[in-house]
Amino acid sequence: MFISLGIICQTVTVFGTVSNVINCIIFVKQGFSDTINISLLSLALSDLCSLLCIMWSNLCFTPAFQDSGIPMATYEVHLITGSWPHVIFTRTTGWITAFISLERCVCVIRPLKVKTIFTRRRHILAMISFFVIPLSCGSLAYLCAGLEWRFSPERNRTLIGLVYHMDAYRRRITHSVSYAVNGVLMPVSCFVSVVVLTTVLVTKLNKKSAWRHFNSSSVCQKADSSNNKVNIKDMKAAKMVVLISIIFITSFIPAVAIFIAGFVDPQLSYDGLYKNLFLVTLSVSFTTEAFNSSINICVYFVMSTKYRRSFLRMFTFYTSGNAP
């Protein structure tokens, strides 16, 4: 656990935290005349919050931190202050990714209507809802549990730890509802949405590319040079979104599998019979999710000329004479 979370995952998390701060600065500087920047900024903010939660959880699993004498039951504290908030922000990340994929699908299928459908106001409202709804649903988990000072017989001292505010019967009902909503319904529906939209987007891009190649001619290129530039820009943006979506799908397979398995067998949980197996799979899930939240800066830099220019200008490597 320490090698997976304390070293590998923590290294990825530190890189991702820095990279998402850079992403936020760049998207704010670029402005929001292109509405996709609203979505990309929201994605960077969600990833940043998710990574900060993972960073805290990883710290709680570090032996040096556990043995430091700090008065807390680190495993219990990290659940409420690290793992659960992280899960909430991963839902936000997933729905923003699905929204971006949907927008690019419409851009490829109905390019003349995309600006009227996905207005700046609708973008902002959608992003706010993607933060508020998972947060509201995630609050169900906090109805039956919280943090308080309590005596620990194992350590013979008073610690901050997990306490339950309900009896076992009501806690079981609340947990079942919360798990069904936050652990199954939201992640599975989000995951399926991204898979379907990405598949549609890839299919339409392939058809579009084949059509453009078949109908390309010197006469058409001269007549439609301005339209071609716009189409090429949209195609590049769509391909970038496809790559982001594929990374998301690959990275979130372990998490979706864990939550579905936990729904089938409730003993696969943080306090169940298969607690150790749950923790091992959780460490794998945390690492892949941290990778997903950290790698976008590389995707943007390689596939977006506008982002690359802003990045290089931000670090004073860019001049008008050596534009990439």
MIDO-507388 format. One line per 4 residues: number of its first residue (from 1); for each residue x, y, z of N, C-alpha, C. Coordinates in pm, whole numbers, plus 50000, padded with zeros to 5 digits. Layout:
BEGIN
NUM	X:Y:Z:X:Y:Z:X:Y:Z  ...
# end
This chain:
BEGIN
1	50082:49879:50000:50000:50000:50000:50086:50126:50000  50194:50124:50082:50278:50244:50091:50347:50271:49958  50397:50162:49892:50466:50181:49764:50368:50233:49659  50248:50175:49657:50149:50214:49556:50097:50355:49580
5	50052:50382:49704:49992:50512:49734:50094:50616:49777  50187:50576:49863:50281:50673:49921:50390:50718:49827  50423:50636:49726:50532:50671:49636:50481:50694:49493  50428:50587:49430:50387:50597:49289:50273:50697:49273
9	50164:50672:49345:50047:50759:49331:50076:50901:49376  50153:50916:49483:50183:51050:49535:50268:51129:49437  50361:51062:49369:50443:51129:49268:50357:51181:49154  50266:51095:49106:50173:51136:49000:50084:51251:49047
13	50042:51244:49172:49952:51346:49228:50020:51482:49236  50145:51485:49279:50218:51612:49289:50233:51673:49150  50271:51590:49052:50283:51639:48914:50149:51692:48865  50041:51617:48891:49909:51658:48845:49861:51786:48910
17	49893:51805:49037:49853:51928:49106:49916:52050:49041  50046:52041:49014:50116:52152:48949:50062:52175:48808  50043:52066:48733:49999:52078:48594:49858:52137:48585  49770:52103:48677:49635:52157:48672:49629:52303:48714
21	49717:52344:48803:49728:52487:48835:49771:52563:48710  49867:52508:48637:49912:52570:48510:49796:52574:48411  49721:52464:48399:49607:52461:48308:49505:52569:48342  49474:52585:48469:49377:52687:48511:49424:52827:48472
25	49551:52855:48496:49606:52988:48463:49598:53013:48313  49634:52912:48234:49636:52928:48088:49495:52949:48034  49398:52870:48079:49262:52884:48026:49199:53017:48067  49231:53066:48185:49182:53198:48227:49244:53307:48140
29	49374:53296:48113:49442:53396:48029:49390:53392:47885  49357:53274:47836:49307:53263:47699:49168:53324:47684  49095:53331:47794:48960:53385:47789:48858:53280:47748  48733:53322:47739:48625:53228:47716:48544:53262:47591
33	48610:53326:47494:48543:53348:47366:48514:53215:47299  48604:53119:47317:48579:52981:47275:48522:52908:47397  48395:52869:47389:48325:52818:47507:48384:52688:47561  48459:52615:47480:48518:52491:47530:48618:52519:47643
37	48673:52641:47646:48764:52677:47755:48694:52677:47891  48563:52706:47891:48486:52699:48016:48486:52555:48068  48462:52462:47976:48461:52320:48015:48598:52273:48057  48701:52313:47983:48837:52268:48014:48886:52327:48146
41	48848:52453:48175:48883:52513:48304:48813:52439:48418  48686:52408:48399:48611:52333:48501:48671:52195:48522  48713:52132:48413:48777:52000:48423:48907:52009:48502  48985:52113:48476:49111:52131:48549:49085:52156:48698
45	48983:52235:48730:48949:52261:48871:48904:52133:48941  48820:52056:48874:48773:51930:48932:48889:51833:48953  48977:51822:48852:49094:51735:48865:49185:51781:48978  49201:51912:48991:49286:51966:49097:49231:51930:49235
49	49101:51949:49255:49040:51915:49383:49050:51765:49410  49029:51686:49306:49040:51540:49321:49181:51499:49362  49281:51560:49300:49420:51527:49331:49459:51570:49472  49410:51684:49516:49439:51729:49653:49382:51631:49756
53	49263:51578:49726:49203:51478:49816:49285:51349:49816  49331:51307:49698:49416:51187:49690:49547:51209:49764  49603:51328:49750:49730:51360:49816:49716:51345:49967  49606:51395:50022:49582:51384:50166:49563:51237:50206
57	49487:51162:50126:49467:51020:50156:49598:50943:50153  49682:50973:50053:49813:50907:50043:49899:50938:50165  49892:51063:50210:49969:51102:50328:49924:51023:50451  49795:50998:50460:49742:50922:50575:49790:50777:50576
61	49830:50725:50459:49881:50589:50450:50032:50582:50468  50098:50697:50480:50243:50699:50496:50281:50658:50638  50368:50558:50654:50406:50512:50789:50461:50623:50877  50541:50712:50820:50599:50821:50900:50490:50911:50956
65	50386:50936:50878:50274:51019:50925:50192:50944:51030  50171:50815:51008:50094:50735:51104:50164:50723:51238  50299:50719:51234:50377:50702:51357:50422:50835:51417  50372:50946:51364:50417:51077:51410:50357:51117:51544
69	50260:51042:51591:50196:51076:51718:50080:51171:51706  50043:51206:51583:49930:51296:51563:49802:51227:51614  49719:51298:51689:49604:51234:51754:49486:51209:51660  49503:51119:51567:49393:51084:51480:49409:50940:51432
73	49296:50876:51409:49294:50744:51346:49300:50768:51196  49421:50764:51140:49443:50810:51003:49357:50738:50900  49341:50606:50917:49260:50531:50821:49116:50579:50821  49062:50605:50938:48923:50651:50949:48908:50795:50902
77	49004:50879:50937:48997:51021:50900:49006:51038:50749  49092:50959:50685:49111:50977:50541:48985:50940:50463  48903:50850:50518:48780:50812:50449:48688:50932:50429  48668:51008:50536:48573:51120:50532:48634:51244:50470
81	48761:51268:50495:48824:51393:50448:48902:51377:50318  48926:51253:50275:49004:51232:50154:48934:51148:50049  48904:51023:50083:48848:50931:49984:48709:50972:49938  48620:51003:50031:48484:51039:49991:48479:51168:49909
85	48547:51276:49949:48549:51395:49863:48612:51366:49726  48715:51282:49725:48777:51245:49596:48675:51179:49504  48594:51088:49559:48492:51022:49479:48394:51124:49421  48357:51222:49501:48265:51326:49454:48324:51401:49334
89	48450:51438:49343:48512:51514:49234:48537:51428:49110  48557:51297:49129:48570:51211:49011:48438:51204:48934  48327:51211:49006:48197:51216:48936:48186:51344:48855  48230:51455:48914:48229:51582:48842:48317:51574:48718
93	48437:51519:48733:48528:51502:48619:48464:51419:48510  48397:51312:48549:48333:51224:48450:48224:51294:48371  48140:51369:48441:48030:51435:48371:48078:51550:48284  48183:51619:48327:48240:51724:48241:48300:51661:48116
97	48368:51548:48132:48424:51478:48016:48314:51435:47920  48202:51385:47974:48089:51346:47891:48030:51467:47818  48022:51580:47888:47967:51702:47828:48056:51751:47714  48187:51749:47735:48281:51791:47631:48269:51699:47510
101	48256:51569:47534:48240:51473:47424:48111:51500:47348  48003:51530:47421:47876:51561:47357:47887:51685:47270  47952:51787:47321:47968:51911:47244:48046:51886:47115  48152:51808:47123:48232:51779:47004:48154:51693:46905
105	48068:51604:46956:47983:51524:46867:47890:51614:46787  47827:51708:46856:47737:51802:46789:47816:51889:46691  47939:51926:46730:48022:52010:46643:48055:51938:46513  48074:51808:46519:48106:51730:46399:47981:51699:46319
109	47871:51666:46389:47748:51625:46321:47669:51746:46271  47655:51849:46354:47579:51971:46320:47665:52094:46346  47766:52117:46264:47860:52226:46292:47797:52365:46291  47690:52383:46216:47628:52515:46207:47538:52546:46327
113	47503:52445:46404:47412:52465:46517:47481:52459:46652  47608:52421:46654:47675:52399:46782:47683:52528:46864  47702:52642:46798:47714:52769:46871:47582:52812:46934  47471:52778:46869:47341:52815:46923:47295:52718:47032
117	47340:52593:47023:47302:52493:47124:47387:52509:47250  47518:52517:47232:47611:52525:47345:47657:52670:47364  47568:52752:47418:47602:52892:47443:47687:52903:47569  47745:53022:47587:47828:53044:47706:47746:53028:47833
121	47624:53079:47834:47539:53069:47953:47508:52923:47985  47477:52845:47883:47447:52704:47906:47570:52627:47953  47685:52665:47901:47809:52604:47948:47828:52628:48098  47812:52752:48139:47833:52787:48280:47733:52714:48369
125	47605:52712:48328:47503:52643:48406:47532:52493:48416  47578:52435:48305:47611:52292:48305:47727:52263:48398  47830:52348:48394:47947:52325:48480:47910:52338:48628  47827:52437:48660:47783:52453:48799:47706:52330:48845
129	47617:52281:48759:47537:52164:48796:47624:52040:48813  47732:52029:48734:47820:51913:48745:47900:51914:48876  47914:52030:48937:47977:52038:49069:47874:52020:49180  47757:52083:49163:47657:52084:49271:47589:51948:49288
133	47550:51884:49178:47475:51758:49187:47557:51646:49252  47682:51620:49207:47760:51516:49278:47786:51551:49424  47806:51681:49453:47827:51721:49592:47702:51694:49676  47585:51723:49620:47460:51699:49692:47437:51549:49714
137	47461:51470:49610:47444:51325:49624:47548:51266:49719  47670:51319:49713:47776:51268:49800:47753:51299:49946  47673:51404:49973:47647:51440:50113:47566:51334:50186  47503:51242:50110:47428:51133:50174:47519:51048:50262
141	47645:51033:50219:47739:50949:50294:47772:51010:50430  47755:51142:50443:47790:51210:50568:47673:51216:50667  47557:51167:50627:47441:51171:50716:47457:51076:50835  47524:50964:50810:47531:50862:50915:47667:50855:50983
145	47765:50934:50938:47900:50924:50996:47965:51061:51000  48060:51076:51091:48134:51200:51105:48260:51178:51184  48329:51287:51217:48453:51280:51294:48433:51343:51431  48477:51272:51532:48470:51324:51669:48586:51265:51750
149	48610:51328:51864:48708:51273:51957:48650:51148:52024  48728:51041:52027:48685:50919:52095:48808:50845:52147  48785:50762:52246:48895:50688:52307:48927:50563:52225  49057:50541:52198:49103:50425:52123:49172:50327:52218
153	49112:50211:52243:49176:50112:52331:49309:50061:52276  49320:50051:52141:49444:50000:52081:49563:50092:52109  49540:50223:52108:49649:50318:52130:49643:50383:52268  49540:50348:52344:49524:50394:52482:49530:50547:52492
157	49460:50613:52401:49453:50758:52403:49330:50804:52326  49298:50932:52344:49184:50989:52274:49227:51040:52137  49154:50999:52033:49189:51033:51895:49068:51090:51822  49096:51160:51713:48990:51198:51621:48964:51078:51531
161	48843:51030:51531:48811:50911:51452:48669:50913:51401  48634:50805:51335:48502:50791:51273:48398:50752:51378  48289:50825:51381:48177:50791:51469:48048:50790:51387  47954:50707:51428:47827:50694:51357:47717:50768:51433
165	47632:50838:51356:47525:50917:51416:47391:50844:51414  47388:50723:51358:47264:50648:51348:47284:50508:51404  47172:50443:51433:47182:50303:51475:47212:50217:51353  47243:50090:51376:47290:50002:51269:47187:49987:51158
169	47059:49978:51193:46954:49958:51092:46942:50079:51000  46929:50197:51058:46916:50319:50976:47044:50348:50899  47158:50315:50961:47285:50335:50892:47295:50245:50769  47248:50122:50782:47252:50029:50670:47163:50076:50556
173	47046:50129:50588:46956:50180:50484:47017:50302:50415  47069:50396:50495:47131:50516:50438:47250:50481:50351  47332:50387:50399:47449:50344:50323:47408:50279:50191  47301:50198:50194:47256:50131:50073:47209:50231:49968
177	47132:50331:50013:47084:50434:49920:47201:50515:49865  47292:50556:49954:47407:50635:49913:47495:50557:49815  47516:50430:49844:47602:50349:49757:47537:50326:49621  47404:50305:49622:47335:50284:49495:47344:50408:49406
181	47333:50526:49469:47338:50651:49391:47481:50688:49354  47568:50697:49456:47705:50746:49434:47801:50639:49383  47776:50513:49420:47869:50408:49384:47833:50333:49258  47705:50336:49219:47663:50259:49102:47599:50348:48996
185	47489:50415:49031:47414:50491:48932:47498:50600:48866  47559:50687:48945:47633:50799:48889:47758:50757:48812  47846:50673:48869:47966:50637:48793:47938:50553:48670  47844:50458:48679:47815:50372:48565:47749:50451:48453
189	47650:50535:48487:47584:50615:48383:47681:50711:48318  47768:50771:48399:47869:50863:48347:47967:50789:48258  48013:50673:48304:48110:50593:48229:48051:50549:48095  47927:50500:48098:47861:50455:47975:47841:50572:47880
193	47805:50689:47933:47786:50808:47849:47914:50845:47776  48026:50845:47848:48154:50879:47785:48191:50776:47679  48168:50647:47708:48200:50541:47611:48116:50558:47485  47985:50578:47501:47896:50590:47386:47930:50714:47304
197	47946:50828:47371:47975:50953:47300:48110:50948:47231  48208:50886:47295:48340:50874:47232:48333:50784:47110  48257:50675:47119:48240:50585:47005:48174:50657:46888  48069:50733:46918:48001:50810:46814:48095:50912:46752
201	48172:50980:46836:48263:51083:46788:48371:51023:46699  48428:50910:46739:48530:50844:46657:48472:50801:46523  48351:50745:46526:48286:50700:46402:48261:50817:46308  48210:50927:46361:48182:51044:46278:48311:51108:46225
205	48415:51109:46306:48543:51163:46260:48599:51081:46146  48589:50949:46156:48639:50862:46049:48560:50884:45920  48428:50896:45933:48346:50921:45815:48377:51057:45754  48397:51156:45841:48428:51291:45794:48562:51294:45722
209	48660:51226:45777:48792:51222:45716:48787:51151:45582  48712:51042:45574:48699:50969:45448:48629:51054:45343  48525:51127:45385:48452:51213:45292:48540:51326:45242  48617:51387:45331:48706:51497:45293:48814:51447:45198
213	48866:51330:45223:48971:51275:45137:48915:51242:44999  48791:51190:44994:48729:51152:44867:48696:51274:44782  48652:51380:44848:48607:51499:44774:48714:51607:44762  48834:51580:44808:48938:51681:44802:48985:51701:44658
217	49002:51825:44621:49055:51862:44490:49112:52002:44501  49196:52036:44410:49258:52168:44415:49155:52278:44399  49050:52252:44317:48947:52353:44295:48866:52374:44423  48829:52263:44484:48749:52272:44606:48828:52336:44719
221	48956:52302:44725:49039:52356:44832:49053:52506:44819  49064:52557:44696:49075:52701:44677:48942:52770:44707  48834:52704:44669:48703:52766:44690:48662:52767:44836  48706:52663:44909:48661:52650:45048:48777:52659:45145
225	48877:52742:45113:48995:52748:45199:48962:52793:45340  48873:52894:45353:48838:52942:45486:48760:52838:45564  48667:52769:45494:48590:52665:45562:48678:52548:45603  48778:52517:45519:48869:52407:45551:48946:52435:45678
229	48989:52564:45694:49064:52600:45814:48980:52579:45939  48852:52619:45930:48763:52600:46044:48741:52452:46071  48719:52374:45961:48694:52232:45978:48815:52161:46037  48934:52198:45990:49056:52138:46043:49071:52168:46191
233	49040:52292:46229:49048:52330:46371:48951:52248:46454  48827:52233:46405:48728:52154:46478:48767:52007:46485  48825:51956:46376:48867:51816:46373:48979:51791:46474  49073:51885:46483:49182:51870:46580:49129:51873:46723
237	49035:51965:46748:48976:51972:46882:48900:51844:46914  48830:51790:46815:48754:51667:46837:48848:51550:46866  48959:51543:46793:49056:51435:46817:49118:51447:46956  49142:51570:47000:49195:51590:47134:49095:51542:47240
241	48967:51572:47218:48863:51528:47311:48852:51376:47312  48866:51314:47195:48863:51168:47187:48974:51107:47272  49094:51164:47263:49207:51112:47341:49182:51130:47491  49130:51247:47530:49098:51271:47671:48994:51170:47720
245	48894:51143:47637:48789:51049:47676:48841:50907:47687  48929:50868:47594:48986:50733:47599:49069:50714:47725  49147:50816:47761:49226:50810:47885:49133:50797:48005  49024:50874:48004:48927:50866:48113:48867:50726:48123
249	48824:50671:48011:48762:50538:48011:48859:50434:48065  48983:50437:48016:49082:50339:48060:49113:50354:48209  49125:50477:48254:49165:50502:48393:49055:50469:48493  48929:50478:48451:48819:50459:48546:48759:50319:48543
253	48814:50230:48462:48767:50091:48463:48783:50027:48601  48901:50041:48670:48913:49982:48804:48811:50036:48903  48787:50167:48902:48692:50226:48997:48551:50176:48974  48508:50172:48848:48374:50124:48817:48360:49977:48857
257	48464:49898:48831:48461:49756:48867:48449:49738:49019  48523:49820:49095:48519:49811:49241:48379:49842:49294  48318:49949:49244:48187:49989:49295:48079:49888:49257  48087:49832:49136:47990:49731:49097:48007:49605:49182
261	48133:49564:49203:48160:49446:49287:48112:49469:49430  48131:49591:49481:48085:49623:49615:47933:49623:49626  47866:49658:49517:47720:49655:49516:47669:49511:49516  47740:49422:49443:47703:49281:49439:47731:49213:49573
265	47850:49242:49630:47888:49185:49759:47927:49298:49854  47837:49340:49943:47864:49452:50034:47984:49431:50126  48031:49307:50138:48147:49281:50224:48276:49337:50164  48273:49371:50034:48389:49435:49972:48378:49585:49997
269	48422:49627:50115:48413:49768:50155:48522:49798:50256  48528:49925:50298:48635:49968:50389:48624:49906:50528  48506:49855:50565:48492:49791:50695:48428:49652:50685  48433:49592:50565:48371:49462:50543:48468:49347:50559
273	48421:49228:50526:48501:49106:50540:48622:49109:50448  48606:49167:50328:48714:49173:50230:48780:49311:50229  48803:49362:50347:48861:49496:50363:48998:49506:50295  49085:49406:50313:49220:49412:50256:49216:49412:50104
277	49130:49329:50046:49115:49327:49900:49062:49461:49852  48970:49520:49926:48916:49651:49891:49026:49757:49890  49114:49754:49990:49221:49854:49999:49321:49839:49885  49351:49714:49847:49445:49692:49736:49386:49745:49606
281	49261:49710:49579:49197:49758:49456:49178:49910:49460  49155:49963:49581:49142:50108:49595:49272:50179:49560  49385:50121:49599:49514:50182:49568:49538:50184:49417  49498:50077:49348:49510:50074:49202:49419:50179:49140
285	49297:50188:49190:49201:50286:49139:49250:50428:49160  49303:50457:49279:49355:50590:49307:49468:50627:49211  49556:50532:49183:49670:50559:49096:49625:50589:48954  49532:50508:48900:49485:50531:48763:49404:50661:48753
289	49326:50692:48857:49249:50816:48856:49341:50937:48868  49447:50924:48946:49545:51033:48956:49614:51055:48821  49643:50946:48751:49702:50957:48617:49608:51030:48523  49480:50995:48525:49382:51060:48439:49374:51210:48467
293	49382:51246:48594:49371:51388:48632:49499:51466:48608  49608:51396:48578:49738:51462:48566:49789:51472:48422  49741:51386:48334:49802:51371:48202:49749:51472:48100  49640:51542:48132:49577:51630:48033:49671:51739:47984
297	49761:51786:48069:49853:51892:48026:49937:51845:47909  49976:51719:47907:50054:51664:47796:49970:51655:47670  49843:51616:47685:49752:51608:47571:49732:51746:47509  49706:51846:47593:49685:51982:47544:49810:52034:47473
301	49926:52010:47533:50051:52064:47478:50081:52004:47341  50057:51876:47325:50089:51807:47200:49986:51836:47091  49858:51844:47128:49752:51847:47028:49689:51984:47006  49720:52082:47089:49660:52215:47075:49769:52320:47054
305	49773:52377:46935:49871:52481:46906:49848:52604:46992  49721:52640:47013:49688:52757:47095:49736:52738:47239  49713:52619:47294:49757:52592:47431:49909:52593:47437  49975:52534:47338:50121:52527:47337:50182:52666:47334
309	50125:52754:47254:50175:52891:47249:50157:52961:47383  50041:52944:47443:50015:53007:47574:50109:52951:47680  50134:52821:47675:50223:52757:47772:50365:52810:47758  50415:52815:47635:50552:52863:47612:50565:53011:47643
313	50460:53088:47611:50463:53231:47644:50462:53251:47795  50390:53168:47865:50381:53177:48011:50517:53158:48076  50597:53070:48016:50731:53044:48070:50839:53114:47989  50796:53216:47911:50887:53306:47837:50976:53234:47738
317	50929:53119:47685:51005:53051:47581:50954:53087:47442  50841:53157:47437:50776:53183:47309:50807:53323:47259  50846:53332:47134:50862:53461:47067:50797:53450:46930  50766:53563:46871:50698:53561:46742:50784:53500:46634
321	50913:53497:46656:51002:53443:46554:51016:53294:46556  50976:53228:46664:50991:53082:46668:50861:53015:46711  50751:53060:46650:50621:53001:46682:50620:52855:46645  50568:52769:46733:50567:52626:46705:50464:52592:46600
# end
